[in-house]
Amino acid sequence: MKNLIYLAAGVIILLCAQACQDKKSKNYNQAQDDQDGLVFIKSGIEGSLTEIKASGLAITNSNNQKVIGLAKMMIDDHTKTGEELKQLETDKKIVETDSISSAHQQMINDLSKKSGKVFDKMYLQMMVADHEEAVKLFTKASTNSDNKIKQVASQNLPTIKMHLDSANAICIALK
């Protein structure tokens, strides 16, 4: 009888330990998803601001109609995506200043000094590099446990991929 009581007590202790471990794991995963969601929102907003600013330069500094068409599409699509991300920012009560990183600002400054084919190549290379990163960001966010983040990421991912494909195609055609 004594052995049975010890056995039952041991099983109860193991079950409690497992339940505590599961709870810690869930809390860690939730905290990680929250952090990933914050990174997605902030990086997505910054990316949209950068694409809009660089694309505005493309409209004025390029003579290539394909580049100008891409730039107009970027402005339209990234304005929409930026608004969705800003709404998430408001919903999540994130209070931070939305701005362009110094690295992106430097790229825009350098871009603003170029024109013609040199501008086109630099702009398109920037769009390809930024959209490769955006595809990674939006793909990861499309598996986030927060349904709103997952929805915004999943709905915009095909557009981001299309931007990447378009920028790549135009860039290759320039060579």
Backbone as a chain_set.jsonl record, in Angstrom:
{"seq": "MKNLIYLAAGVIILLCAQACQDKKSKNYNQAQDDQDGLVFIKSGIEGSLTEIKASGLAITNSNNQKVIGLAKMMIDDHTKTGEELKQLETDKKIVETDSISSAHQQMINDLSKKSGKVFDKMYLQMMVADHEEAVKLFTKASTNSDNKIKQVASQNLPTIKMHLDSANAICIALK", "coords": {"N": [[0.826, -1.193, 0.0], [1.921, 1.212, 0.815], [3.886, 1.572, -1.137], [2.265, 1.98, -3.335], [1.114, 4.443, -2.747], [3.395, 6.06, -2.78], [4.05, 5.747, -5.456], [1.791, 6.9, -6.716], [2.024, 9.524, -5.752], [4.438, 10.214, -6.931], [3.729, 10.145, -9.658], [1.858, 12.209, -9.728], [3.506, 14.385, -9.094], [5.212, 14.351, -11.312], [3.345, 14.906, -13.355], [2.506, 17.482, -12.615], [4.928, 18.852, -12.874], [5.304, 18.594, -15.634], [3.078, 20.017, -16.569], [3.699, 22.587, -15.663], [6.009, 23.04, -17.174], [4.93, 23.005, -19.788], [3.351, 25.281, -19.626], [5.305, 27.271, -19.292], [6.591, 26.994, -21.722], [4.538, 27.734, -23.5], [4.186, 30.401, -22.703], [6.711, 31.441, -23.378], [6.718, 31.005, -26.17], [4.556, 32.652, -26.881], [5.519, 35.131, -26.065], [7.667, 35.329, -27.816], [6.314, 35.372, -30.287], [4.933, 37.767, -29.914], [7.095, 39.572, -29.865], [8.15, 39.091, -32.428], [5.971, 39.959, -33.892], [5.951, 42.689, -33.295], [8.397, 43.449, -34.465], [7.774, 42.853, -37.116], [5.688, 44.714, -37.645], [6.959, 47.254, -37.179], [9.219, 47.084, -38.911], [7.928, 46.628, -41.311], [6.458, 49.0, -41.657], [8.572, 50.842, -41.822], [9.836, 49.855, -44.129], [7.82, 50.284, -46.041], [7.635, 53.106, -45.979], [10.197, 53.721, -46.918], [10.181, 52.556, -49.506], [8.194, 54.085, -50.734], [9.324, 56.664, -50.65], [11.721, 56.308, -52.149], [10.606, 55.483, -54.538], [9.2, 57.731, -55.299], [11.324, 59.354, -56.018], [12.126, 57.901, -58.238], [10.109, 58.373, -60.07], [10.595, 61.015, -60.749], [13.336, 61.034, -61.475], [13.893, 59.101, -63.374], [13.94, 58.018, -66.806], [12.939, 55.835, -67.928], [10.149, 54.092, -68.849], [9.203, 51.671, -67.816], [10.441, 51.515, -65.339], [9.365, 53.781, -64.149], [6.661, 53.027, -64.153], [6.787, 50.815, -62.424], [7.574, 52.176, -60.117], [5.316, 53.785, -59.604], [3.436, 51.782, -59.068], [4.629, 50.718, -56.78], [4.38, 52.868, -54.996], [1.555, 53.079, -54.766], [0.841, 50.457, -53.792], [2.475, 50.176, -51.487], [1.614, 52.299, -49.968], [-0.96, 51.477, -49.286], [-0.334, 49.062, -47.88], [1.243, 50.152, -45.839], [-0.683, 51.67, -44.481], [-2.309, 49.621, -43.468], [-0.492, 48.381, -41.747], [0.025, 50.489, -39.992], [-2.472, 50.647, -38.808], [-2.474, 48.222, -37.413], [-0.405, 48.854, -35.661], [-1.621, 50.867, -34.162], [-3.791, 49.39, -33.083], [-2.364, 47.595, -31.484], [-1.362, 49.272, -29.676], [1.181, 50.404, -29.951], [3.618, 52.69, -29.417], [5.696, 54.401, -31.003], [8.034, 56.307, -32.857], [7.597, 56.465, -36.299], [9.933, 55.947, -38.717], [12.524, 56.247, -41.209], [15.305, 54.144, -41.387], [18.752, 55.01, -40.713], [20.484, 53.817, -42.526], [18.816, 53.2, -44.721], [18.012, 55.803, -45.289], [20.402, 56.925, -46.095], [20.801, 55.484, -48.447], [18.689, 56.476, -49.961], [19.432, 59.158, -50.093], [21.805, 58.902, -51.592], [20.719, 57.853, -53.913], [19.168, 59.973, -54.778], [20.976, 61.635, -55.968], [21.518, 60.624, -58.39], [20.813, 59.928, -61.888], [19.055, 59.005, -64.924], [20.195, 56.01, -66.558], [21.992, 55.08, -64.645], [20.721, 55.822, -62.294], [18.376, 54.241, -62.592], [19.368, 51.595, -62.456], [20.5, 51.549, -59.867], [18.244, 52.135, -58.298], [16.556, 49.926, -58.919], [18.137, 47.794, -58.003], [18.088, 48.38, -55.301], [15.346, 48.038, -54.807], [15.073, 45.293, -55.323], [16.782, 44.131, -53.35], [15.591, 45.14, -50.96], [13.025, 44.046, -51.181], [13.537, 41.331, -51.148], [14.236, 40.994, -48.485], [11.817, 41.832, -47.372], [10.067, 39.817, -48.238], [10.976, 37.667, -46.682], [10.388, 38.696, -44.122], [7.538, 39.062, -44.218], [6.753, 36.464, -44.787], [7.535, 35.061, -42.473], [5.931, 36.41, -40.601], [3.448, 35.592, -41.443], [2.902, 33.283, -40.146], [2.48, 33.929, -37.561], [1.067, 33.859, -34.259], [-0.856, 35.734, -33.678], [-3.84, 36.656, -35.03], [-4.519, 38.978, -36.51], [-2.048, 40.047, -37.298], [-1.077, 37.868, -38.737], [-2.993, 37.815, -40.79], [-2.642, 40.34, -42.143], [-0.005, 40.034, -43.002], [-0.17, 37.674, -44.591], [-2.025, 38.445, -46.559], [-0.673, 40.488, -47.874], [1.714, 39.386, -48.722], [1.744, 38.062, -51.345], [1.729, 40.347, -53.02], [4.113, 41.63, -52.304], [5.928, 39.686, -53.168], [5.383, 39.802, -55.898], [6.263, 42.395, -56.451], [9.008, 42.015, -56.04], [9.574, 40.152, -58.084], [8.908, 41.71, -60.34], [10.698, 43.899, -60.131], [13.113, 42.508, -60.338], [12.876, 41.454, -62.962], [12.798, 43.802, -64.554], [15.259, 44.878, -63.878], [17.034, 42.93, -64.876], [16.457, 43.196, -67.574], [17.6, 45.65, -68.108], [20.3, 45.257, -68.453]], "CA": [[0.0, 0.0, 0.0], [2.836, 2.34, 0.918], [4.506, 1.721, -2.451], [1.244, 2.522, -4.223], [0.993, 5.859, -2.41], [4.593, 6.712, -3.322], [3.918, 5.739, -6.912], [0.778, 7.902, -7.066], [2.604, 10.838, -5.467], [5.445, 10.441, -7.967], [3.019, 10.436, -10.909], [1.276, 13.548, -9.571], [4.608, 15.345, -9.171], [5.628, 14.408, -12.719], [2.302, 15.599, -14.122], [2.579, 18.907, -12.275], [6.139, 19.392, -13.484], [5.055, 18.691, -17.071], [2.129, 21.113, -16.784], [4.446, 23.838, -15.493], [6.899, 23.18, -18.328], [4.086, 23.376, -20.928], [2.941, 26.667, -19.445], [6.477, 28.092, -19.576], [6.813, 26.924, -23.165], [3.514, 28.564, -24.134], [4.496, 31.798, -22.418], [7.876, 31.81, -24.18], [6.295, 31.092, -27.57], [3.705, 33.827, -27.021], [6.392, 36.304, -25.978], [8.435, 35.372, -29.065], [5.392, 35.829, -31.33], [4.689, 39.196, -29.679], [8.304, 40.278, -30.298], [8.193, 38.974, -33.89], [4.899, 40.823, -34.406], [6.431, 44.069, -33.172], [9.422, 43.625, -35.498], [7.06, 42.867, -38.393], [4.969, 45.985, -37.799], [7.902, 48.367, -37.297], [10.015, 46.918, -40.134], [7.021, 46.788, -42.443], [6.175, 50.432, -41.82], [9.788, 51.48, -42.321], [10.011, 49.428, -45.509], [6.849, 50.991, -46.889], [8.063, 54.507, -46.079], [11.392, 53.748, -47.764], [9.796, 52.275, -50.896], [7.432, 55.235, -51.23], [10.251, 57.774, -50.867], [12.608, 55.967, -53.265], [9.797, 55.43, -55.764], [8.942, 59.124, -55.673], [12.52, 59.78, -56.757], [12.146, 57.21, -59.534], [9.173, 59.044, -60.975], [11.198, 62.261, -61.241], [14.714, 60.895, -61.944], [14.057, 58.079, -64.403], [13.337, 58.233, -68.124], [12.491, 54.519, -68.353], [8.721, 53.963, -68.526], [9.002, 50.482, -66.968], [10.871, 51.904, -63.988], [8.347, 54.726, -63.652], [5.465, 52.229, -63.88], [7.059, 50.065, -61.197], [7.583, 53.142, -59.011], [3.924, 54.154, -59.307], [2.828, 50.624, -58.422], [5.207, 50.644, -55.426], [3.764, 53.909, -54.163], [0.165, 52.686, -54.494], [0.76, 49.255, -52.959], [3.098, 50.383, -50.173], [0.751, 53.205, -49.212], [-2.017, 50.603, -48.742], [0.266, 48.181, -46.873], [1.635, 51.007, -44.714], [-1.892, 52.009, -43.72], [-2.709, 48.42, -42.725], [0.474, 48.203, -40.669], [-0.209, 51.563, -39.008], [-3.662, 50.259, -38.063], [-2.0, 47.213, -36.455], [0.375, 49.586, -34.671], [-2.607, 51.517, -33.295], [-4.507, 48.332, -32.362], [-1.453, 46.996, -30.498], [-0.944, 50.358, -28.791], [2.619, 50.607, -30.092], [3.854, 54.13, -29.502], [7.065, 54.689, -31.397], [8.082, 57.156, -34.037], [7.849, 55.756, -37.545], [10.93, 56.662, -39.501], [13.385, 55.455, -42.075], [16.611, 53.93, -40.739], [19.829, 55.826, -41.283], [21.018, 53.106, -43.698], [17.894, 53.438, -45.831], [18.05, 57.229, -45.62], [21.626, 57.14, -46.863], [20.557, 54.946, -49.788], [17.812, 57.434, -50.644], [20.26, 60.334, -50.387], [22.683, 58.541, -52.71], [19.845, 57.679, -55.073], [18.686, 61.287, -55.223], [22.044, 62.296, -56.713], [21.7, 59.907, -59.658], [19.767, 60.102, -62.903], [19.182, 58.152, -66.099], [20.399, 54.568, -66.401], [22.674, 54.839, -63.366], [19.651, 55.879, -61.304], [17.501, 53.083, -62.767], [20.044, 50.399, -61.949], [20.621, 51.66, -58.409], [16.883, 52.032, -57.752], [16.08, 48.553, -59.061], [18.905, 46.954, -57.078], [17.554, 48.67, -53.972], [14.03, 47.402, -54.723], [15.273, 43.841, -55.235], [17.328, 43.813, -52.025], [14.588, 45.421, -49.921], [11.892, 43.127, -51.292], [13.985, 40.015, -50.684], [14.091, 41.048, -47.025], [10.385, 41.933, -47.064], [9.467, 38.488, -48.415], [11.318, 36.908, -45.47], [9.644, 39.289, -43.005], [6.115, 38.784, -44.359], [6.578, 35.008, -44.698], [7.605, 34.705, -41.055], [4.757, 36.97, -39.912], [2.229, 34.888, -41.861], [2.699, 32.156, -39.227], [2.362, 34.491, -36.217], [-0.14, 33.396, -33.559], [-1.835, 36.82, -33.68], [-4.588, 36.544, -36.281], [-4.464, 40.221, -37.292], [-0.712, 40.107, -37.9], [-1.047, 36.8, -39.735], [-3.845, 38.213, -41.915], [-1.991, 41.417, -42.893], [1.179, 39.456, -43.656], [-0.594, 36.727, -45.632], [-2.695, 39.153, -47.648], [0.27, 41.349, -48.598], [2.867, 38.618, -49.197], [1.776, 37.919, -52.812], [2.075, 41.64, -53.624], [5.544, 41.833, -52.059], [6.624, 38.772, -54.08], [5.206, 40.338, -57.248], [7.182, 43.536, -56.538], [10.347, 41.451, -56.191], [9.671, 39.584, -59.436], [8.88, 42.812, -61.31], [11.965, 44.635, -60.035], [14.127, 41.624, -60.893], [12.704, 41.379, -64.428], [13.192, 45.084, -65.155], [16.701, 45.004, -63.645], [17.707, 42.043, -65.831], [16.253, 43.764, -68.916], [18.465, 46.834, -68.269], [21.685, 44.868, -68.741]], "C": [[0.873, 1.261, 0.0], [3.492, 2.622, -0.438], [3.535, 2.346, -3.443], [1.065, 4.017, -3.981], [2.203, 6.625, -2.954], [4.533, 6.82, -4.85], [2.932, 6.813, -7.369], [1.319, 9.315, -6.848], [3.65, 11.193, -6.532], [4.812, 10.822, -9.295], [2.438, 11.848, -10.853], [2.368, 14.611, -9.696], [5.086, 15.487, -10.615], [4.611, 15.15, -13.58], [2.322, 17.101, -13.856], [3.803, 19.555, -12.918], [5.943, 19.567, -14.994], [4.102, 19.848, -17.375], [2.827, 22.467, -16.649], [5.358, 24.082, -16.685], [6.109, 23.602, -19.556], [3.678, 24.837, -20.836], [4.096, 27.613, -19.753], [6.732, 28.133, -21.081], [5.81, 27.796, -23.901], [3.808, 30.04, -23.912], [5.683, 32.271, -23.244], [7.476, 31.985, -25.641], [5.434, 32.323, -27.808], [4.557, 35.098, -26.992], [7.204, 36.45, -27.268], [7.557, 35.859, -30.207], [5.084, 37.321, -31.175], [5.875, 40.021, -30.17], [8.405, 40.252, -31.823], [7.131, 39.876, -34.525], [5.298, 42.282, -34.375], [7.47, 44.368, -34.26], [8.756, 43.708, -36.872], [6.398, 44.221, -38.633], [5.945, 47.135, -38.034], [8.716, 48.274, -38.59], [9.155, 47.102, -41.379], [6.688, 48.245, -42.712], [7.399, 51.138, -42.383], [10.032, 51.124, -43.783], [9.072, 50.149, -46.455], [7.233, 52.454, -47.067], [9.26, 54.646, -47.026], [11.032, 53.558, -49.229], [9.051, 53.459, -51.507], [8.383, 56.395, -51.559], [11.163, 57.51, -52.067], [11.838, 55.956, -54.583], [9.385, 56.825, -56.224], [10.119, 59.698, -56.446], [12.559, 59.147, -58.149], [11.23, 57.896, -60.54], [9.802, 60.314, -61.557], [12.581, 62.072, -61.879], [14.909, 59.877, -63.067], [13.399, 58.518, -65.712], [12.757, 56.93, -68.667], [11.04, 54.306, -67.904], [8.426, 52.737, -67.664], [9.373, 50.789, -65.523], [9.836, 52.839, -63.365], [7.052, 53.978, -63.318], [5.608, 51.413, -62.609], [6.983, 50.996, -59.992], [6.157, 53.553, -58.622], [3.195, 53.012, -58.599], [3.33, 50.496, -56.983], [4.542, 51.657, -54.502], [2.334, 53.515, -53.794], [0.094, 51.523, -53.501], [1.35, 49.468, -51.567], [2.338, 51.414, -49.334], [-0.354, 52.391, -48.536], [-1.465, 49.715, -47.623], [0.663, 48.977, -45.631], [0.452, 51.388, -43.847], [-2.37, 50.818, -42.892], [-1.776, 48.188, -41.537], [0.318, 49.272, -39.589], [-1.463, 51.259, -38.175], [-3.316, 49.18, -37.034], [-1.234, 47.878, -35.317], [-0.561, 50.263, -33.662], [-3.343, 50.479, -32.448], [-3.661, 47.737, -31.244], [-0.925, 48.027, -29.507], [0.579, 50.525, -28.766], [2.839, 52.096, -30.308], [5.341, 54.352, -29.745], [7.001, 55.556, -32.644], [8.401, 56.305, -35.254], [8.821, 56.568, -38.37], [11.712, 55.684, -40.359], [14.741, 55.339, -41.384], [17.676, 54.786, -41.42], [20.428, 55.149, -42.517], [20.127, 53.321, -44.917], [17.909, 54.909, -46.252], [19.291, 57.549, -46.445], [21.471, 56.625, -48.291], [19.686, 55.908, -50.603], [18.592, 58.698, -51.014], [21.18, 60.07, -51.576], [21.882, 58.433, -54.004], [19.411, 59.023, -55.647], [19.721, 62.045, -56.063], [22.265, 61.678, -58.089], [20.572, 60.242, -60.629], [20.021, 59.116, -64.037], [19.374, 56.693, -65.754], [21.094, 54.214, -65.089], [21.641, 54.845, -62.238], [18.811, 54.606, -61.379], [18.107, 51.831, -62.158], [20.115, 50.412, -60.422], [19.252, 51.498, -57.733], [16.391, 50.58, -57.786], [16.832, 47.595, -58.147], [18.423, 47.153, -55.644], [16.209, 47.97, -53.785], [14.158, 45.889, -54.587], [15.751, 43.469, -53.833], [16.289, 44.017, -50.925], [13.431, 44.429, -49.978], [12.28, 41.684, -50.977], [13.848, 39.933, -49.172], [12.617, 41.08, -46.624], [9.683, 40.584, -47.227], [9.742, 37.626, -47.185], [10.477, 37.386, -44.282], [8.168, 38.908, -43.056], [5.825, 37.284, -44.293], [6.581, 34.57, -43.243], [6.358, 35.19, -40.308], [3.469, 36.248, -40.296], [1.969, 33.642, -41.025], [2.56, 32.624, -37.78], [1.061, 34.014, -35.568], [-1.227, 34.473, -33.485], [-2.535, 36.85, -35.042], [-4.531, 37.805, -37.143], [-3.121, 40.358, -38.001], [-0.619, 39.077, -39.028], [-1.839, 37.199, -40.985], [-3.18, 39.294, -42.769], [-0.789, 40.86, -43.658], [0.775, 38.558, -44.822], [-1.236, 37.422, -46.821], [-1.725, 39.978, -48.491], [1.467, 40.598, -49.174], [2.865, 38.421, -50.721], [2.155, 39.214, -53.536], [3.568, 41.909, -53.478], [6.361, 40.941, -53.002], [6.53, 39.276, -55.524], [6.115, 41.556, -57.466], [8.607, 43.038, -56.792], [10.542, 40.912, -57.604], [9.73, 40.686, -60.493], [10.196, 43.581, -61.309], [13.111, 43.806, -60.62], [14.074, 41.598, -62.414], [13.174, 42.66, -65.104], [14.714, 45.265, -65.023], [17.474, 44.155, -64.651], [17.609, 42.606, -67.247], [17.142, 44.977, -69.161], [19.869, 46.465, -68.739], [21.962, 44.671, -70.189]], "O": [[0.602, 2.23, -0.709], [3.634, 3.779, -0.834], [3.932, 3.145, -4.291], [0.882, 4.776, -4.932], [2.054, 7.708, -3.52], [4.91, 7.831, -5.441], [3.214, 7.553, -8.311], [1.093, 10.2, -7.673], [3.729, 12.339, -6.974], [5.299, 11.719, -9.983], [2.522, 12.595, -11.828], [2.159, 15.635, -10.347], [5.334, 16.596, -11.089], [4.99, 15.941, -14.444], [2.169, 17.898, -14.781], [3.724, 20.667, -13.44], [6.368, 20.572, -15.565], [4.308, 20.58, -18.344], [2.573, 23.383, -17.431], [5.469, 25.213, -17.157], [6.561, 24.47, -20.302], [3.658, 25.549, -21.84], [3.899, 28.642, -20.4], [7.05, 29.184, -21.638], [6.18, 28.521, -24.825], [3.691, 30.842, -24.838], [5.668, 33.389, -23.76], [7.837, 32.974, -26.279], [5.572, 32.976, -28.842], [4.349, 36.018, -27.782], [7.405, 37.563, -27.755], [7.999, 36.674, -31.018], [4.986, 38.05, -32.162], [5.69, 41.051, -30.818], [8.71, 41.271, -32.443], [7.368, 40.483, -35.569], [5.021, 43.029, -35.313], [7.421, 45.42, -34.897], [9.133, 44.541, -37.697], [6.537, 44.802, -39.709], [5.78, 47.905, -38.98], [8.885, 49.273, -39.288], [9.605, 47.664, -42.378], [6.642, 48.675, -43.864], [7.287, 51.939, -43.311], [10.391, 51.986, -44.584], [9.472, 50.575, -47.538], [7.165, 52.985, -48.175], [9.322, 55.575, -47.832], [11.507, 54.294, -50.094], [9.261, 53.792, -52.673], [8.265, 57.026, -52.609], [11.355, 58.39, -52.906], [12.359, 56.371, -55.618], [9.239, 57.063, -57.423], [9.935, 60.439, -57.411], [12.976, 59.782, -59.118], [11.552, 57.985, -61.725], [9.569, 60.65, -62.718], [12.968, 62.865, -62.737], [15.991, 59.806, -63.651], [12.435, 59.283, -65.718], [12.153, 56.916, -69.739], [10.747, 54.339, -66.708], [7.492, 52.761, -66.863], [8.685, 50.363, -64.595], [9.48, 52.696, -62.196], [6.417, 54.269, -62.305], [4.675, 51.323, -61.811], [6.397, 50.646, -58.967], [5.841, 53.655, -57.436], [2.436, 53.237, -57.657], [2.553, 50.2, -56.075], [4.186, 51.338, -53.367], [1.948, 53.61, -52.629], [-0.618, 51.593, -52.499], [0.791, 48.995, -50.577], [2.423, 51.389, -48.106], [-0.647, 52.591, -47.358], [-2.058, 49.627, -46.547], [0.446, 48.529, -44.505], [0.561, 51.427, -42.621], [-2.787, 50.984, -41.746], [-2.229, 47.839, -40.447], [0.466, 48.981, -38.402], [-1.514, 51.573, -36.986], [-3.809, 49.219, -35.907], [-1.393, 47.511, -34.153], [-0.315, 50.229, -32.457], [-3.503, 50.66, -31.241], [-4.18, 47.41, -30.177], [-0.143, 47.702, -28.613], [1.181, 50.753, -27.716], [2.317, 52.687, -31.253], [6.132, 54.473, -28.809], [6.02, 55.529, -33.386], [9.351, 55.522, -35.248], [8.57, 57.732, -38.684], [11.574, 54.466, -40.244], [15.261, 56.323, -40.858], [17.509, 55.225, -42.558], [20.836, 55.832, -43.457], [20.618, 53.593, -46.013], [17.828, 55.217, -47.441], [19.235, 58.347, -47.38], [21.949, 57.252, -49.236], [19.928, 56.12, -51.791], [18.433, 59.238, -52.108], [21.318, 60.914, -52.461], [22.331, 58.876, -55.061], [19.304, 59.182, -56.863], [19.378, 62.983, -56.782], [23.099, 62.15, -58.862], [19.527, 60.765, -60.243], [21.071, 58.477, -64.098], [18.8, 56.189, -64.789], [20.816, 53.173, -64.494], [21.671, 53.997, -61.346], [18.559, 53.965, -60.359], [17.438, 51.096, -61.431], [19.824, 49.41, -59.769], [19.128, 50.806, -56.723], [15.871, 50.073, -56.793], [16.232, 46.683, -57.578], [18.36, 46.2, -54.866], [15.955, 47.378, -52.736], [13.425, 45.272, -53.815], [15.178, 42.582, -53.2], [16.126, 43.16, -50.056], [12.913, 44.018, -48.94], [11.425, 40.894, -50.577], [13.397, 38.92, -48.639], [12.217, 40.434, -45.655], [8.8, 40.248, -46.438], [8.848, 36.933, -46.698], [9.926, 36.578, -43.534], [7.605, 38.479, -42.049], [4.773, 36.877, -43.801], [5.722, 33.793, -42.825], [5.801, 34.466, -39.482], [2.495, 36.289, -39.544], [0.925, 33.006, -41.175], [2.526, 31.8, -36.867], [0.067, 33.791, -36.26], [-2.394, 34.157, -33.253], [-1.894, 37.045, -36.075], [-4.498, 37.714, -38.37], [-3.066, 40.741, -39.17], [-0.147, 39.376, -40.124], [-1.4, 36.947, -42.107], [-3.156, 39.179, -43.994], [-0.588, 41.185, -44.828], [1.323, 38.675, -45.918], [-1.013, 37.028, -47.966], [-1.936, 40.147, -49.692], [2.166, 41.131, -50.035], [3.912, 38.6, -51.342], [2.835, 39.171, -54.561], [4.214, 42.364, -54.422], [7.362, 41.382, -53.567], [7.497, 39.183, -56.28], [6.673, 41.723, -58.55], [9.319, 43.568, -57.645], [11.557, 41.185, -58.244], [10.517, 40.601, -61.435], [10.745, 43.879, -62.37], [13.977, 44.339, -61.313], [15.104, 41.708, -63.078], [13.874, 42.607, -66.115], [15.369, 45.747, -65.947], [18.466, 44.617, -65.216], [18.556, 42.509, -68.027], [17.416, 45.307, -70.315], [20.55, 47.282, -69.36], [23.088, 44.343, -70.563]]}, "num_chains": 1, "name": "protein.A"}
